[in-house]
Amino acid sequence: MLDKLPLFIQVNLMENIIDAFEVMRNKGEEPDCDEELSNRIKWLENEIPYMGFFHEIYSCEDPFGYDKRNI
């Protein structure tokens, strides 16, 4: 089971990213990538452990810098 934990974390992160876009669509908003969504995408791209543990370490600070993404 521990071997599959990284995959589970990545799938959970992908689900959160997709959910953010689904919420925007359901509200009739244009897709926009705010700081939180940008960080989630960056964590997924760089295979950084998901925000639960990571978020506590950095106390809501953004150690990577905010990358505005065009969607």
ZIPEGI-V320293 format. One record per backbone hydrogen bond with DSSP energy under -1.0 kcal/mol. CO is the residue of the C=O (numbers start at 0). NH is the residue of the N-H. Records with the same first field share a line. If there is no record, write none. Layout:
CO = NH  NH
//
This chain:
3 = 7
4 = 8
5 = 9
6 = 10
7 = 11
8 = 12
9 = 13
10 = 14
11 = 15
12 = 16
13 = 17
14 = 18
15 = 19
16 = 20
17 = 21
18 = 22
19 = 23
20 = 24
21 = 25
22 = 26
23 = 28
24 = 27
33 = 37
34 = 38
35 = 39
36 = 40
37 = 41
38 = 42
39 = 43
40 = 44
41 = 45
42 = 47
49 = 53
50 = 54
51 = 55
52 = 56
53 = 57
54 = 59
57 = 60
//
